[in-house]
């Protein structure tokens, strides 16, 4: 997997690639990384990369020309698009000549613009992106980027959450961190199988030494050495936690029929207990 990051502040992402698991993955040749400073591609002597948006409005917008030059410098070619007055948009039926999409996706390269208006970033999408040979990430700033860059070069617009960041680099790091760990041999497969969202549930609680901390002990089951009891305890805790914090994941898993019989029985049992507790609390409140 190769990450190419286009940014006005590449030192933000450069620092991430120099530490911990990421640095080791780079040294082992499991990952590649390069960053480009978009200012280096600005055509004027002041290296200008933003200007006021047409039509007015607050803030500044990143200029198309430096960003387009930066993308083409790493081999990302623009699509052929119809100007607004000349007919249909790319891919629409009815044009005399169909638009020619870029071939990057076929070569295993995906160009992504991180933006609050993109589609939500999920673990499923992270797994999909981790299969690519290269991710080219565009880090926005100010009010965003000129739409023509999206139309010409971008394959995917992705949002890391329903909130607004001033730094596209931070959003890019979220995507990088979630995907690089899924690349083969970066992290052990066992660790990936047991973490949150694997199998549609959140991860179970974890404990380590000391056995007693602040007068709180480790659950006795985990000290028993009985592997089957530990497995059942962990599964129960996964279902409990997911029902309490992310019931939407339970609903999705039920609709997709991804839970096995044991998990389904636990869900029914714990939902009934939840309902009984709710009735008791309401009665006590009266």
C-alpha positions as CSV (number, residue, x, y, z in Angstrom):
1,X,0.0,0.0,0.0
2,X,1.2,3.5,-0.9
3,X,-0.1,6.7,0.6
4,X,0.4,10.0,-1.3
5,X,-0.8,13.0,0.7
6,X,-1.3,16.5,-0.9
7,X,-1.3,19.2,1.7
8,X,-0.5,22.8,2.5
9,X,1.1,21.5,5.8
10,X,2.8,18.2,5.0
11,X,4.8,18.2,8.2
12,X,1.6,17.2,10.0
13,X,1.3,13.9,8.2
14,X,5.1,13.5,7.9
15,X,5.4,13.3,11.7
16,X,2.8,10.4,11.9
17,X,4.8,8.3,9.5
18,X,7.9,8.6,11.6
19,X,6.8,6.8,14.7
20,X,5.6,3.6,16.2
21,X,4.0,0.8,14.1
22,X,3.8,3.0,11.1
23,X,7.5,3.7,11.1
24,X,8.2,-0.1,11.4
25,X,5.8,-0.9,8.6
26,X,7.7,1.6,6.3
27,X,11.1,0.2,7.2
28,X,9.8,-3.4,6.5
29,X,8.6,-2.3,3.1
30,X,4.9,-3.1,3.9
31,X,3.9,0.6,3.2
32,X,5.1,3.5,1.2
33,X,4.5,7.2,1.8
34,X,5.2,10.5,0.0
35,X,3.9,14.0,0.7
36,X,3.6,16.9,-1.6
37,X,3.4,20.6,-0.5
38,X,0.7,22.1,-2.7
39,X,2.4,25.5,-2.5
40,X,5.3,24.1,-4.5
41,X,2.9,23.9,-7.5
42,X,1.6,27.5,-7.3
43,X,2.5,29.4,-10.5
44,X,3.0,32.8,-8.9
45,X,6.0,34.1,-6.9
46,X,4.0,34.3,-3.7
47,X,2.9,30.6,-3.9
48,X,-0.7,31.6,-3.6
49,X,-3.1,28.7,-3.0
50,X,-6.4,30.4,-2.0
51,X,-8.7,33.1,-3.2
52,X,-12.3,34.4,-2.6
53,X,-15.1,32.2,-4.0
54,X,-17.1,33.3,-6.9
55,X,-20.6,34.4,-5.9
56,X,-19.4,35.8,-2.6
57,X,-19.5,34.3,0.9
58,X,-17.2,34.0,3.9
59,X,-13.8,32.5,3.8
60,X,-11.3,31.5,1.1
61,X,-11.2,28.6,-1.3
62,X,-8.2,26.5,-2.4
63,X,-7.2,27.3,-6.0
64,X,-7.6,24.7,-8.7
65,X,-4.4,25.2,-10.5
66,X,-1.8,24.4,-7.8
67,X,-3.8,21.4,-6.7
68,X,-4.3,20.1,-10.3
69,X,-0.6,20.5,-11.0
70,X,0.2,18.6,-7.8
71,X,-2.1,15.7,-8.7
72,X,-0.7,15.4,-12.2
73,X,2.9,15.4,-10.9
74,X,2.1,12.1,-9.2
75,X,0.5,10.7,-12.4
76,X,-3.2,11.4,-11.7
77,X,-4.7,12.3,-15.0
78,X,-7.9,14.4,-15.3
79,X,-11.1,13.0,-16.7
80,X,-12.5,14.5,-19.9
81,X,-15.7,16.4,-19.0
82,X,-18.3,18.3,-20.9
83,X,-18.3,22.1,-20.2
84,X,-21.7,23.2,-18.8
85,X,-22.9,24.7,-22.1
86,X,-21.8,21.7,-24.2
87,X,-24.2,19.0,-23.1
88,X,-24.4,16.2,-20.5
89,X,-22.2,15.6,-17.5
90,X,-19.6,12.8,-17.5
91,X,-21.2,9.4,-17.6
92,X,-24.7,10.6,-18.5
93,X,-26.5,9.1,-21.5
94,X,-27.1,11.1,-24.6
95,X,-23.7,12.5,-25.3
96,X,-22.2,12.1,-28.8
97,X,-18.9,11.1,-27.1
98,X,-18.9,9.4,-23.7
99,X,-16.6,11.0,-21.2
100,X,-13.3,9.2,-20.6
101,X,-12.9,8.4,-16.9
102,X,-9.4,8.1,-15.5
103,X,-8.0,4.6,-15.4
104,X,-6.5,5.1,-11.9
105,X,-9.1,2.9,-10.2
106,X,-8.3,0.0,-12.5
107,X,-4.6,0.4,-11.7
108,X,-5.4,0.2,-7.9
109,X,-5.1,3.9,-7.2
110,X,-7.9,5.8,-5.6
111,X,-8.0,9.6,-5.3
112,X,-9.8,10.8,-2.1
113,X,-10.9,14.2,-1.0
114,X,-11.5,14.5,2.7
115,X,-14.5,16.7,3.2
116,X,-17.4,17.0,5.7
117,X,-19.8,16.6,2.8
118,X,-18.4,13.2,1.8
119,X,-19.9,9.8,2.4
120,X,-19.3,8.5,6.0
121,X,-16.1,6.7,6.8
122,X,-16.8,3.3,8.3
123,X,-14.8,0.2,9.2
124,X,-16.3,-1.5,6.1
125,X,-15.0,1.3,3.9
126,X,-11.6,1.2,5.6
127,X,-11.4,-2.5,4.7
128,X,-12.3,-1.7,1.1
129,X,-9.6,1.1,0.9
130,X,-7.0,-1.1,2.4
131,X,-7.2,-3.4,-0.7
132,X,-6.0,-0.5,-3.0
133,X,-2.4,-0.3,-4.2
134,X,-2.3,3.5,-3.6
135,X,-4.5,6.1,-1.9
136,X,-4.0,9.7,-3.0
137,X,-5.4,11.9,-0.3
138,X,-6.3,15.6,-0.8
139,X,-6.2,17.6,2.4
140,X,-8.5,20.6,2.2
141,X,-8.2,23.9,4.1
142,X,-10.2,27.1,4.5
143,X,-13.7,26.6,2.9
144,X,-12.6,23.6,0.8
145,X,-11.4,23.2,-2.8
146,X,-12.6,24.3,-6.2
147,X,-15.3,21.9,-7.4
148,X,-13.5,21.5,-10.7
149,X,-10.8,19.5,-9.0
150,X,-13.4,17.1,-7.6
151,X,-15.0,16.8,-11.1
152,X,-11.7,16.2,-12.9
153,X,-9.6,14.1,-10.5
154,X,-11.4,12.8,-7.4
155,X,-12.8,9.2,-7.2
156,X,-14.2,9.5,-3.7
157,X,-15.3,12.2,-1.2
158,X,-15.1,10.9,2.4
159,X,-16.2,12.4,5.7
160,X,-14.6,11.1,8.9
161,X,-17.6,12.3,11.0
162,X,-20.5,14.7,11.2
163,X,-18.5,17.7,12.3
164,X,-16.2,20.2,10.6
165,X,-12.4,20.3,11.0
166,X,-10.2,23.2,10.0
167,X,-7.5,20.7,9.0
168,X,-7.9,18.2,6.2
169,X,-4.6,16.6,7.4
170,X,-6.3,15.5,10.6
171,X,-9.1,13.8,8.6
172,X,-6.5,12.2,6.3
173,X,-4.6,10.8,9.3
174,X,-7.9,9.2,10.6
175,X,-8.3,7.5,7.3
176,X,-4.6,6.4,7.1
177,X,-4.6,5.1,10.7
178,X,-7.8,3.0,10.1
179,X,-6.5,1.5,6.8
180,X,-2.8,0.9,7.2
181,X,-3.4,-1.5,10.1
182,X,-5.5,-3.7,7.8
183,X,-2.7,-4.1,5.3
184,X,-1.3,-7.6,5.4
185,X,1.4,-8.3,8.1
186,X,1.2,-4.8,9.7
187,X,-0.8,-6.1,12.6
188,X,-1.5,-9.7,13.6
189,X,-4.8,-11.2,12.2
190,X,-5.8,-12.3,15.7
191,X,-5.8,-8.8,17.0
192,X,-7.9,-7.6,14.1
193,X,-10.5,-10.4,14.6
194,X,-11.2,-9.5,18.2
195,X,-11.5,-5.7,18.0
196,X,-14.5,-3.4,17.8
197,X,-16.8,-3.8,14.7
198,X,-15.4,-7.2,13.9
199,X,-18.5,-9.4,13.7
200,X,-20.8,-6.4,14.2
201,X,-20.1,-5.9,17.9
202,X,-17.9,-3.6,20.0
203,X,-14.9,-5.1,21.8
204,X,-15.2,-6.6,25.2
205,X,-13.6,-5.0,28.3
206,X,-9.9,-5.7,28.9
207,X,-7.8,-6.0,32.0
208,X,-4.1,-6.3,32.9
209,X,-1.9,-6.1,36.0
210,X,-2.3,-5.3,38.9
211,X,-5.0,-7.7,39.9
212,X,-6.4,-5.1,42.3
213,X,-6.5,-1.4,41.3
214,X,-8.3,1.3,43.4
215,X,-10.1,-1.5,45.2
216,X,-11.4,-2.8,42.0
217,X,-10.6,-6.4,41.0
218,X,-10.3,-8.2,37.7
219,X,-13.3,-10.4,36.9
220,X,-12.7,-13.8,38.4
221,X,-13.6,-15.5,35.1
222,X,-10.5,-14.0,33.4
223,X,-8.3,-15.4,36.2
224,X,-9.7,-19.0,35.9
225,X,-7.7,-20.2,32.9
226,X,-10.9,-21.8,31.6
227,X,-10.8,-20.8,27.9
228,X,-14.4,-21.6,27.1
229,X,-15.8,-19.7,30.0
230,X,-13.6,-16.8,29.1
231,X,-14.8,-16.9,25.5
232,X,-18.5,-16.9,26.7
233,X,-17.9,-14.1,29.2
234,X,-16.2,-11.9,26.5
235,X,-19.0,-12.5,24.0
236,X,-21.7,-11.6,26.6
237,X,-19.8,-8.4,27.5
238,X,-19.5,-7.6,23.8
239,X,-23.3,-7.8,23.4
240,X,-24.0,-5.9,26.6
241,X,-21.7,-3.1,25.6
242,X,-23.0,-2.9,22.0
243,X,-26.6,-2.8,23.2
244,X,-25.8,-0.1,25.7
245,X,-23.6,2.2,23.5
246,X,-24.4,1.3,19.9
247,X,-27.8,-0.4,19.5
248,X,-27.7,0.6,15.9
249,X,-24.9,-1.9,15.3
250,X,-27.2,-4.6,16.8
251,X,-30.0,-3.6,14.5
252,X,-27.7,-3.6,11.4
253,X,-26.3,-7.0,12.3
254,X,-29.8,-8.5,12.8
255,X,-30.9,-7.1,9.4
256,X,-27.8,-8.4,7.7
257,X,-28.1,-11.8,9.6
258,X,-24.4,-11.8,10.5
259,X,-24.9,-13.1,14.1
260,X,-24.6,-16.8,15.0
261,X,-27.1,-18.6,17.1
262,X,-25.3,-18.1,20.4
263,X,-25.0,-14.3,19.8
264,X,-28.7,-14.1,18.8
265,X,-29.7,-15.9,22.0
266,X,-27.6,-13.5,24.1
267,X,-29.1,-10.5,22.3
268,X,-32.7,-11.7,23.1
269,X,-31.8,-12.4,26.7
270,X,-30.0,-9.1,27.3
271,X,-32.7,-7.1,25.6
272,X,-35.3,-8.7,27.9
273,X,-33.2,-7.9,30.9
274,X,-32.8,-4.3,29.6
275,X,-36.6,-4.0,29.2
276,X,-37.3,-5.4,32.7
277,X,-34.8,-3.0,34.2
278,X,-36.4,-0.1,32.4
279,X,-39.8,-1.1,33.7
280,X,-38.5,-1.4,37.3
281,X,-36.8,2.0,37.1
282,X,-40.0,3.6,35.8
283,X,-42.0,2.0,38.6
284,X,-39.4,3.3,41.2
285,X,-39.7,6.8,39.7
286,X,-43.4,6.8,40.2
